Amino acid sequence: MCHQTSCGCEQHEQISRGVTQHHQGCCCGYAHPRRFRTREEIVQDMDDYLKQLHAEIKGVEERIAELKKED
């Protein structure tokens, strides 16, 4: 059964007894979720996370520098 009938994707279809389900490939990704990710997907996600952390560090360093200038 559909986990969210108002996701706005307009890719729902009505089946017997009024139960709404998503079409294959629904935008909210609920059609057939995968349980296991590949090693490559995990590494890519970790690389992306590391880039985000580096950007956060840079932002913090810039903010500290701005605050020190104000003193």
PDB file with SEQRES, HELIX, SHEET and CRYST1 records, atoms N, CA, C and O in Angstrom:
SEQRES   1 A   71  MET CYS HIS GLN THR SER CYS GLY CYS GLU GLN HIS GLU          
SEQRES   2 A   71  GLN ILE SER ARG GLY VAL THR GLN HIS HIS GLN GLY CYS          
SEQRES   3 A   71  CYS CYS GLY TYR ALA HIS PRO ARG ARG PHE ARG THR ARG          
SEQRES   4 A   71  GLU GLU ILE VAL GLN ASP MET ASP ASP TYR LEU LYS GLN          
SEQRES   5 A   71  LEU HIS ALA GLU ILE LYS GLY VAL GLU GLU ARG ILE ALA          
SEQRES   6 A   71  GLU LEU LYS LYS GLU ASP                                      
HELIX    1 AA1 SER A   16  GLY A   18  5                                   3    
HELIX    2 AA2 ARG A   39  GLU A   70  1                                  32    
SHEET    1 AA1 2 HIS A  12  GLN A  14  0                                        
SHEET    2 AA1 2 THR A  20  HIS A  22 -1                                        
CRYST1    1.000    1.000    1.000  90.00  90.00  90.00 P 1           1          
ATOM      1  N   MET A   1       0.841  -1.179   0.000  1.00  0.00           N  
ATOM      2  CA  MET A   1       0.000   0.000   0.000  1.00  0.00           C  
ATOM      3  C   MET A   1       0.885   1.241   0.000  1.00  0.00           C  
ATOM      4  O   MET A   1       2.004   1.213   0.513  1.00  0.00           O  
ATOM      5  N   CYS A   2       0.386   2.314  -0.570  1.00  0.00           N  
ATOM      6  CA  CYS A   2       1.131   3.565  -0.682  1.00  0.00           C  
ATOM      7  C   CYS A   2       1.438   4.131   0.687  1.00  0.00           C  
ATOM      8  O   CYS A   2       0.544   4.244   1.526  1.00  0.00           O  
ATOM      9  N   HIS A   3       2.690   4.490   0.927  1.00  0.00           N  
ATOM     10  CA  HIS A   3       3.077   5.064   2.217  1.00  0.00           C  
ATOM     11  C   HIS A   3       2.697   6.523   2.312  1.00  0.00           C  
ATOM     12  O   HIS A   3       2.596   7.067   3.412  1.00  0.00           O  
ATOM     13  N   GLN A   4       2.485   7.167   1.176  1.00  0.00           N  
ATOM     14  CA  GLN A   4       2.189   8.594   1.173  1.00  0.00           C  
ATOM     15  C   GLN A   4       1.333   8.881  -0.052  1.00  0.00           C  
ATOM     16  O   GLN A   4       1.854   8.934  -1.166  1.00  0.00           O  
ATOM     17  N   THR A   5       0.044   9.066   0.129  1.00  0.00           N  
ATOM     18  CA  THR A   5      -0.845   9.250  -1.013  1.00  0.00           C  
ATOM     19  C   THR A   5      -0.769  10.641  -1.589  1.00  0.00           C  
ATOM     20  O   THR A   5      -1.319  10.878  -2.664  1.00  0.00           O  
ATOM     21  N   SER A   6      -0.115  11.571  -0.928  1.00  0.00           N  
ATOM     22  CA  SER A   6      -0.058  12.945  -1.432  1.00  0.00           C  
ATOM     23  C   SER A   6       1.371  13.393  -1.696  1.00  0.00           C  
ATOM     24  O   SER A   6       1.737  14.521  -1.366  1.00  0.00           O  
ATOM     25  N   CYS A   7       2.180  12.526  -2.284  1.00  0.00           N  
ATOM     26  CA  CYS A   7       3.563  12.905  -2.553  1.00  0.00           C  
ATOM     27  C   CYS A   7       3.661  13.867  -3.721  1.00  0.00           C  
ATOM     28  O   CYS A   7       4.707  14.482  -3.929  1.00  0.00           O  
ATOM     29  N   GLY A   8       2.579  14.009  -4.492  1.00  0.00           N  
ATOM     30  CA  GLY A   8       2.559  14.978  -5.573  1.00  0.00           C  
ATOM     31  C   GLY A   8       3.166  14.481  -6.869  1.00  0.00           C  
ATOM     32  O   GLY A   8       3.294  15.257  -7.816  1.00  0.00           O  
ATOM     33  N   CYS A   9       3.541  13.230  -6.946  1.00  0.00           N  
ATOM     34  CA  CYS A   9       4.212  12.736  -8.140  1.00  0.00           C  
ATOM     35  C   CYS A   9       3.240  12.422  -9.267  1.00  0.00           C  
ATOM     36  O   CYS A   9       3.657  12.266 -10.414  1.00  0.00           O  
ATOM     37  N   GLU A  10       1.979  12.330  -8.966  1.00  0.00           N  
ATOM     38  CA  GLU A  10       0.945  12.014  -9.941  1.00  0.00           C  
ATOM     39  C   GLU A  10       1.224  10.698 -10.661  1.00  0.00           C  
ATOM     40  O   GLU A  10       0.775  10.504 -11.791  1.00  0.00           O  
ATOM     41  N   GLN A  11       1.951   9.804 -10.023  1.00  0.00           N  
ATOM     42  CA  GLN A  11       2.229   8.502 -10.615  1.00  0.00           C  
ATOM     43  C   GLN A  11       1.572   7.390  -9.799  1.00  0.00           C  
ATOM     44  O   GLN A  11       2.110   6.290  -9.680  1.00  0.00           O  
ATOM     45  N   HIS A  12       0.432   7.687  -9.255  1.00  0.00           N  
ATOM     46  CA  HIS A  12      -0.301   6.685  -8.489  1.00  0.00           C  
ATOM     47  C   HIS A  12      -1.373   6.086  -9.386  1.00  0.00           C  
ATOM     48  O   HIS A  12      -1.858   6.749 -10.303  1.00  0.00           O  
ATOM     49  N   GLU A  13      -1.735   4.871  -9.137  1.00  0.00           N  
ATOM     50  CA  GLU A  13      -2.840   4.281  -9.875  1.00  0.00           C  
ATOM     51  C   GLU A  13      -3.790   3.638  -8.885  1.00  0.00           C  
ATOM     52  O   GLU A  13      -3.371   3.137  -7.841  1.00  0.00           O  
ATOM     53  N   GLN A  14      -5.046   3.655  -9.209  1.00  0.00           N  
ATOM     54  CA  GLN A  14      -6.076   3.080  -8.360  1.00  0.00           C  
ATOM     55  C   GLN A  14      -6.229   1.614  -8.755  1.00  0.00           C  
ATOM     56  O   GLN A  14      -6.404   1.311  -9.936  1.00  0.00           O  
ATOM     57  N   ILE A  15      -6.166   0.716  -7.801  1.00  0.00           N  
ATOM     58  CA  ILE A  15      -6.381  -0.698  -8.095  1.00  0.00           C  
ATOM     59  C   ILE A  15      -7.626  -1.162  -7.367  1.00  0.00           C  
ATOM     60  O   ILE A  15      -8.290  -0.359  -6.711  1.00  0.00           O  
ATOM     61  N   SER A  16      -7.949  -2.414  -7.466  1.00  0.00           N  
ATOM     62  CA  SER A  16      -9.196  -2.930  -6.916  1.00  0.00           C  
ATOM     63  C   SER A  16      -9.346  -2.635  -5.430  1.00  0.00           C  
ATOM     64  O   SER A  16      -8.358  -2.581  -4.699  1.00  0.00           O  
ATOM     65  N   ARG A  17     -10.543  -2.450  -5.001  1.00  0.00           N  
ATOM     66  CA  ARG A  17     -10.921  -2.154  -3.611  1.00  0.00           C  
ATOM     67  C   ARG A  17     -10.372  -0.824  -3.114  1.00  0.00           C  
ATOM     68  O   ARG A  17     -10.270  -0.621  -1.904  1.00  0.00           O  
ATOM     69  N   GLY A  18     -10.019   0.083  -4.012  1.00  0.00           N  
ATOM     70  CA  GLY A  18      -9.644   1.431  -3.622  1.00  0.00           C  
ATOM     71  C   GLY A  18      -8.270   1.586  -2.999  1.00  0.00           C  
ATOM     72  O   GLY A  18      -7.982   2.625  -2.404  1.00  0.00           O  
ATOM     73  N   VAL A  19      -7.414   0.582  -3.118  1.00  0.00           N  
ATOM     74  CA  VAL A  19      -6.075   0.668  -2.552  1.00  0.00           C  
ATOM     75  C   VAL A  19      -5.173   1.375  -3.556  1.00  0.00           C  
ATOM     76  O   VAL A  19      -5.099   0.975  -4.718  1.00  0.00           O  
ATOM     77  N   THR A  20      -4.492   2.418  -3.112  1.00  0.00           N  
ATOM     78  CA  THR A  20      -3.624   3.184  -4.001  1.00  0.00           C  
ATOM     79  C   THR A  20      -2.197   2.701  -3.859  1.00  0.00           C  
ATOM     80  O   THR A  20      -1.705   2.513  -2.746  1.00  0.00           O  
ATOM     81  N   GLN A  21      -1.529   2.500  -4.989  1.00  0.00           N  
ATOM     82  CA  GLN A  21      -0.126   2.096  -4.974  1.00  0.00           C  
ATOM     83  C   GLN A  21       0.662   2.980  -5.927  1.00  0.00           C  
ATOM     84  O   GLN A  21       0.095   3.613  -6.818  1.00  0.00           O  
ATOM     85  N   HIS A  22       1.974   3.017  -5.732  1.00  0.00           N  
ATOM     86  CA  HIS A  22       2.844   3.764  -6.615  1.00  0.00           C  
ATOM     87  C   HIS A  22       3.149   2.957  -7.866  1.00  0.00           C  
ATOM     88  O   HIS A  22       3.236   1.730  -7.824  1.00  0.00           O  
ATOM     89  N   HIS A  23       3.311   3.659  -8.975  1.00  0.00           N  
ATOM     90  CA  HIS A  23       3.842   3.030 -10.181  1.00  0.00           C  
ATOM     91  C   HIS A  23       5.313   2.740  -9.959  1.00  0.00           C  
ATOM     92  O   HIS A  23       5.941   3.327  -9.077  1.00  0.00           O  
ATOM     93  N   GLN A  24       5.859   1.848 -10.747  1.00  0.00           N  
ATOM     94  CA  GLN A  24       7.305   1.608 -10.751  1.00  0.00           C  
ATOM     95  C   GLN A  24       7.998   2.932 -11.063  1.00  0.00           C  
ATOM     96  O   GLN A  24       7.604   3.625 -12.002  1.00  0.00           O  
ATOM     97  N   GLY A  25       9.011   3.291 -10.300  1.00  0.00           N  
ATOM     98  CA  GLY A  25       9.766   4.504 -10.572  1.00  0.00           C  
ATOM     99  C   GLY A  25       9.141   5.768 -10.012  1.00  0.00           C  
ATOM    100  O   GLY A  25       9.455   6.858 -10.491  1.00  0.00           O  
ATOM    101  N   CYS A  26       8.284   5.670  -9.034  1.00  0.00           N  
ATOM    102  CA  CYS A  26       7.684   6.855  -8.423  1.00  0.00           C  
ATOM    103  C   CYS A  26       8.783   7.782  -7.925  1.00  0.00           C  
ATOM    104  O   CYS A  26       9.833   7.322  -7.476  1.00  0.00           O  
ATOM    105  N   CYS A  27       8.541   9.086  -8.003  1.00  0.00           N  
ATOM    106  CA  CYS A  27       9.568  10.069  -7.643  1.00  0.00           C  
ATOM    107  C   CYS A  27       9.990   9.979  -6.184  1.00  0.00           C  
ATOM    108  O   CYS A  27      11.111  10.367  -5.855  1.00  0.00           O  
ATOM    109  N   CYS A  28       9.152   9.494  -5.319  1.00  0.00           N  
ATOM    110  CA  CYS A  28       9.525   9.430  -3.905  1.00  0.00           C  
ATOM    111  C   CYS A  28      10.290   8.148  -3.589  1.00  0.00           C  
ATOM    112  O   CYS A  28      10.610   7.890  -2.429  1.00  0.00           O  
ATOM    113  N   GLY A  29      10.583   7.347  -4.605  1.00  0.00           N  
ATOM    114  CA  GLY A  29      11.467   6.203  -4.439  1.00  0.00           C  
ATOM    115  C   GLY A  29      10.896   5.037  -3.643  1.00  0.00           C  
ATOM    116  O   GLY A  29      11.655   4.234  -3.102  1.00  0.00           O  
ATOM    117  N   TYR A  30       9.591   4.932  -3.565  1.00  0.00           N  
ATOM    118  CA  TYR A  30       9.000   3.898  -2.720  1.00  0.00           C  
ATOM    119  C   TYR A  30       8.669   2.621  -3.472  1.00  0.00           C  
ATOM    120  O   TYR A  30       8.382   1.605  -2.839  1.00  0.00           O  
ATOM    121  N   ALA A  31       8.698   2.635  -4.795  1.00  0.00           N  
ATOM    122  CA  ALA A  31       8.203   1.504  -5.578  1.00  0.00           C  
ATOM    123  C   ALA A  31       8.846   0.179  -5.158  1.00  0.00           C  
ATOM    124  O   ALA A  31       8.133  -0.746  -4.770  1.00  0.00           O  
ATOM    125  N   HIS A  32      10.160   0.070  -5.225  1.00  0.00           N  
ATOM    126  CA  HIS A  32      10.863  -1.144  -4.840  1.00  0.00           C  
ATOM    127  C   HIS A  32      12.189  -0.745  -4.212  1.00  0.00           C  
ATOM    128  O   HIS A  32      13.218  -0.767  -4.888  1.00  0.00           O  
ATOM    129  N   PRO A  33      12.189  -0.384  -2.944  1.00  0.00           N  
ATOM    130  CA  PRO A  33      13.438   0.077  -2.326  1.00  0.00           C  
ATOM    131  C   PRO A  33      14.452  -1.057  -2.224  1.00  0.00           C  
ATOM    132  O   PRO A  33      14.100  -2.201  -1.937  1.00  0.00           O  
ATOM    133  N   ARG A  34      15.718  -0.718  -2.464  1.00  0.00           N  
ATOM    134  CA  ARG A  34      16.785  -1.702  -2.306  1.00  0.00           C  
ATOM    135  C   ARG A  34      17.211  -1.750  -0.856  1.00  0.00           C  
ATOM    136  O   ARG A  34      17.203  -0.726  -0.173  1.00  0.00           O  
ATOM    137  N   ARG A  35      17.578  -2.906  -0.383  1.00  0.00           N  
ATOM    138  CA  ARG A  35      18.015  -3.058   0.999  1.00  0.00           C  
ATOM    139  C   ARG A  35      19.528  -3.008   1.134  1.00  0.00           C  
ATOM    140  O   ARG A  35      20.043  -2.594   2.173  1.00  0.00           O  
ATOM    141  N   PHE A  36      20.236  -3.418   0.110  1.00  0.00           N  
ATOM    142  CA  PHE A  36      21.685  -3.522   0.202  1.00  0.00           C  
ATOM    143  C   PHE A  36      22.339  -2.655  -0.853  1.00  0.00           C  
ATOM    144  O   PHE A  36      21.967  -2.693  -2.026  1.00  0.00           O  
ATOM    145  N   ARG A  37      23.316  -1.873  -0.428  1.00  0.00           N  
ATOM    146  CA  ARG A  37      24.047  -1.013  -1.340  1.00  0.00           C  
ATOM    147  C   ARG A  37      25.365  -1.674  -1.701  1.00  0.00           C  
ATOM    148  O   ARG A  37      25.907  -2.469  -0.933  1.00  0.00           O  
ATOM    149  N   THR A  38      25.869  -1.339  -2.872  1.00  0.00           N  
ATOM    150  CA  THR A  38      27.138  -1.901  -3.300  1.00  0.00           C  
ATOM    151  C   THR A  38      28.280  -1.192  -2.580  1.00  0.00           C  
ATOM    152  O   THR A  38      28.105  -0.104  -2.032  1.00  0.00           O  
ATOM    153  N   ARG A  39      29.438  -1.819  -2.589  1.00  0.00           N  
ATOM    154  CA  ARG A  39      30.637  -1.221  -1.995  1.00  0.00           C  
ATOM    155  C   ARG A  39      30.925   0.132  -2.650  1.00  0.00           C  
ATOM    156  O   ARG A  39      31.281   1.092  -1.967  1.00  0.00           O  
ATOM    157  N   GLU A  40      30.772   0.202  -3.966  1.00  0.00           N  
ATOM    158  CA  GLU A  40      31.035   1.442  -4.690  1.00  0.00           C  
ATOM    159  C   GLU A  40      30.095   2.561  -4.250  1.00  0.00           C  
ATOM    160  O   GLU A  40      30.516   3.710  -4.122  1.00  0.00           O  
ATOM    161  N   GLU A  41      28.829   2.232  -4.019  1.00  0.00           N  
ATOM    162  CA  GLU A  41      27.861   3.234  -3.553  1.00  0.00           C  
ATOM    163  C   GLU A  41      28.226   3.733  -2.158  1.00  0.00           C  
ATOM    164  O   GLU A  41      28.123   4.926  -1.875  1.00  0.00           O  
ATOM    165  N   ILE A  42      28.645   2.836  -1.303  1.00  0.00           N  
ATOM    166  CA  ILE A  42      29.035   3.227   0.057  1.00  0.00           C  
ATOM    167  C   ILE A  42      30.258   4.130   0.017  1.00  0.00           C  
ATOM    168  O   ILE A  42      30.297   5.150   0.705  1.00  0.00           O  
ATOM    169  N   VAL A  43      31.257   3.766  -0.783  1.00  0.00           N  
ATOM    170  CA  VAL A  43      32.466   4.581  -0.902  1.00  0.00           C  
ATOM    171  C   VAL A  43      32.114   5.960  -1.455  1.00  0.00           C  
ATOM    172  O   VAL A  43      32.618   6.968  -0.960  1.00  0.00           O  
ATOM    173  N   GLN A  44      31.256   6.016  -2.475  1.00  0.00           N  
ATOM    174  CA  GLN A  44      30.855   7.302  -3.054  1.00  0.00           C  
ATOM    175  C   GLN A  44      30.152   8.166  -2.018  1.00  0.00           C  
ATOM    176  O   GLN A  44      30.431   9.360  -1.912  1.00  0.00           O  
ATOM    177  N   ASP A  45      29.246   7.576  -1.258  1.00  0.00           N  
ATOM    178  CA  ASP A  45      28.547   8.317  -0.212  1.00  0.00           C  
ATOM    179  C   ASP A  45      29.527   8.849   0.837  1.00  0.00           C  
ATOM    180  O   ASP A  45      29.394   9.982   1.299  1.00  0.00           O  
ATOM    181  N   MET A  46      30.498   8.035   1.205  1.00  0.00           N  
ATOM    182  CA  MET A  46      31.476   8.469   2.202  1.00  0.00           C  
ATOM    183  C   MET A  46      32.367   9.583   1.644  1.00  0.00           C  
ATOM    184  O   MET A  46      32.710  10.522   2.363  1.00  0.00           O  
ATOM    185  N   ASP A  47      32.743   9.478   0.357  1.00  0.00           N  
ATOM    186  CA  ASP A  47      33.520  10.552  -0.272  1.00  0.00           C  
ATOM    187  C   ASP A  47      32.729  11.860  -0.297  1.00  0.00           C  
ATOM    188  O   ASP A  47      33.272  12.928  -0.013  1.00  0.00           O  
ATOM    189  N   ASP A  48      31.446  11.767  -0.638  1.00  0.00           N  
ATOM    190  CA  ASP A  48      30.593  12.958  -0.646  1.00  0.00           C  
ATOM    191  C   ASP A  48      30.493  13.568   0.752  1.00  0.00           C  
ATOM    192  O   ASP A  48      30.557  14.787   0.911  1.00  0.00           O  
ATOM    193  N   TYR A  49      30.339  12.722   1.747  1.00  0.00           N  
ATOM    194  CA  TYR A  49      30.250  13.181   3.130  1.00  0.00           C  
ATOM    195  C   TYR A  49      31.549  13.865   3.555  1.00  0.00           C  
ATOM    196  O   TYR A  49      31.519  14.898   4.225  1.00  0.00           O  
ATOM    197  N   LEU A  50      32.684  13.293   3.169  1.00  0.00           N  
ATOM    198  CA  LEU A  50      33.973  13.877   3.498  1.00  0.00           C  
ATOM    199  C   LEU A  50      34.120  15.262   2.869  1.00  0.00           C  
ATOM    200  O   LEU A  50      34.638  16.180   3.506  1.00  0.00           O  
ATOM    201  N   LYS A  51      33.668  15.418   1.627  1.00  0.00           N  
ATOM    202  CA  LYS A  51      33.704  16.730   0.967  1.00  0.00           C  
ATOM    203  C   LYS A  51      32.847  17.738   1.728  1.00  0.00           C  
ATOM    204  O   LYS A  51      33.240  18.893   1.894  1.00  0.00           O  
ATOM    205  N   GLN A  52      31.679  17.301   2.187  1.00  0.00           N  
ATOM    206  CA  GLN A  52      30.805  18.179   2.963  1.00  0.00           C  
ATOM    207  C   GLN A  52      31.472  18.588   4.271  1.00  0.00           C  
ATOM    208  O   GLN A  52      31.369  19.742   4.688  1.00  0.00           O  
ATOM    209  N   LEU A  53      32.150  17.656   4.914  1.00  0.00           N  
ATOM    210  CA  LEU A  53      32.847  17.967   6.160  1.00  0.00           C  
ATOM    211  C   LEU A  53      33.969  18.975   5.935  1.00  0.00           C  
ATOM    212  O   LEU A  53      34.142  19.899   6.729  1.00  0.00           O  
ATOM    213  N   HIS A  54      34.738  18.801   4.849  1.00  0.00           N  
ATOM    214  CA  HIS A  54      35.802  19.751   4.529  1.00  0.00           C  
ATOM    215  C   HIS A  54      35.229  21.145   4.279  1.00  0.00           C  
ATOM    216  O   HIS A  54      35.802  22.141   4.722  1.00  0.00           O  
ATOM    217  N   ALA A  55      34.096  21.216   3.570  1.00  0.00           N  
ATOM    218  CA  ALA A  55      33.454  22.502   3.321  1.00  0.00           C  
ATOM    219  C   ALA A  55      32.977  23.130   4.630  1.00  0.00           C  
ATOM    220  O   ALA A  55      33.081  24.344   4.810  1.00  0.00           O  
ATOM    221  N   GLU A  56      32.462  22.319   5.531  1.00  0.00           N  
ATOM    222  CA  GLU A  56      32.010  22.815   6.832  1.00  0.00           C  
ATOM    223  C   GLU A  56      33.188  23.366   7.631  1.00  0.00           C  
ATOM    224  O   GLU A  56      33.083  24.423   8.253  1.00  0.00           O  
ATOM    225  N   ILE A  57      34.307  22.648   7.613  1.00  0.00           N  
ATOM    226  CA  ILE A  57      35.509  23.103   8.318  1.00  0.00           C  
ATOM    227  C   ILE A  57      35.953  24.446   7.758  1.00  0.00           C  
ATOM    228  O   ILE A  57      36.282  25.359   8.515  1.00  0.00           O  
ATOM    229  N   LYS A  58      35.963  24.568   6.439  1.00  0.00           N  
ATOM    230  CA  LYS A  58      36.366  25.825   5.819  1.00  0.00           C  
ATOM    231  C   LYS A  58      35.437  26.957   6.246  1.00  0.00           C  
ATOM    232  O   LYS A  58      35.892  28.062   6.543  1.00  0.00           O  
ATOM    233  N   GLY A  59      34.154  26.685   6.276  1.00  0.00           N  
ATOM    234  CA  GLY A  59      33.186  27.697   6.712  1.00  0.00           C  
ATOM    235  C   GLY A  59      33.401  28.121   8.149  1.00  0.00           C  
ATOM    236  O   GLY A  59      33.297  29.305   8.469  1.00  0.00           O  
ATOM    237  N   VAL A  60      33.698  27.176   9.016  1.00  0.00           N  
ATOM    238  CA  VAL A  60      33.953  27.488  10.423  1.00  0.00           C  
ATOM    239  C   VAL A  60      35.224  28.323  10.553  1.00  0.00           C  
ATOM    240  O   VAL A  60      35.257  29.292  11.311  1.00  0.00           O  
ATOM    241  N   GLU A  61      36.264  27.951   9.819  1.00  0.00           N  
ATOM    242  CA  GLU A  61      37.515  28.709   9.871  1.00  0.00           C  
ATOM    243  C   GLU A  61      37.305  30.146   9.384  1.00  0.00           C  
ATOM    244  O   GLU A  61      37.844  31.087   9.968  1.00  0.00           O  
ATOM    245  N   GLU A  62      36.525  30.311   8.318  1.00  0.00           N  
ATOM    246  CA  GLU A  62      36.244  31.658   7.818  1.00  0.00           C  
ATOM    247  C   GLU A  62      35.464  32.475   8.840  1.00  0.00           C  
ATOM    248  O   GLU A  62      35.736  33.660   9.031  1.00  0.00           O  
ATOM    249  N   ARG A  63      34.513  31.855   9.485  1.00  0.00           N  
ATOM    250  CA  ARG A  63      33.706  32.568  10.489  1.00  0.00           C  
ATOM    251  C   ARG A  63      34.564  32.971  11.684  1.00  0.00           C  
ATOM    252  O   ARG A  63      34.420  34.076  12.206  1.00  0.00           O  
ATOM    253  N   ILE A  64      35.449  32.090  12.117  1.00  0.00           N  
ATOM    254  CA  ILE A  64      36.358  32.408  13.223  1.00  0.00           C  
ATOM    255  C   ILE A  64      37.228  33.596  12.839  1.00  0.00           C  
ATOM    256  O   ILE A  64      37.424  34.507  13.644  1.00  0.00           O  
ATOM    257  N   ALA A  65      37.752  33.593  11.612  1.00  0.00           N  
ATOM    258  CA  ALA A  65      38.588  34.692  11.146  1.00  0.00           C  
ATOM    259  C   ALA A  65      37.804  36.013  11.129  1.00  0.00           C  
ATOM    260  O   ALA A  65      38.341  37.052  11.513  1.00  0.00           O  
ATOM    261  N   GLU A  66      36.558  35.979  10.695  1.00  0.00           N  
ATOM    262  CA  GLU A  66      35.709  37.177  10.702  1.00  0.00           C  
ATOM    263  C   GLU A  66      35.500  37.695  12.115  1.00  0.00           C  
ATOM    264  O   GLU A  66      35.590  38.899  12.357  1.00  0.00           O  
ATOM    265  N   LEU A  67      35.223  36.798  13.047  1.00  0.00           N  
ATOM    266  CA  LEU A  67      34.988  37.199  14.424  1.00  0.00           C  
ATOM    267  C   LEU A  67      36.245  37.789  15.063  1.00  0.00           C  
ATOM    268  O   LEU A  67      36.157  38.729  15.854  1.00  0.00           O  
ATOM    269  N   LYS A  68      37.395  37.250  14.728  1.00  0.00           N  
ATOM    270  CA  LYS A  68      38.643  37.782  15.282  1.00  0.00           C  
ATOM    271  C   LYS A  68      38.923  39.179  14.746  1.00  0.00           C  
ATOM    272  O   LYS A  68      39.492  40.003  15.462  1.00  0.00           O  
ATOM    273  N   LYS A  69      38.540  39.467  13.508  1.00  0.00           N  
ATOM    274  CA  LYS A  69      38.726  40.797  12.925  1.00  0.00           C  
ATOM    275  C   LYS A  69      37.875  41.843  13.633  1.00  0.00           C  
ATOM    276  O   LYS A  69      38.261  43.008  13.732  1.00  0.00           O  
ATOM    277  N   GLU A  70      36.717  41.419  14.121  1.00  0.00           N  
ATOM    278  CA  GLU A  70      35.775  42.335  14.780  1.00  0.00           C  
ATOM    279  C   GLU A  70      36.270  42.766  16.149  1.00  0.00           C  
ATOM    280  O   GLU A  70      35.822  43.790  16.663  1.00  0.00           O  
ATOM    281  N   ASP A  71      37.165  42.030  16.743  1.00  0.00           N  
ATOM    282  CA  ASP A  71      37.656  42.353  18.093  1.00  0.00           C  
ATOM    283  C   ASP A  71      38.552  43.546  18.110  1.00  0.00           C  
ATOM    284  O   ASP A  71      39.041  43.937  19.170  1.00  0.00           O  
TER     285      ASP A  71                                                      
END                                                                             
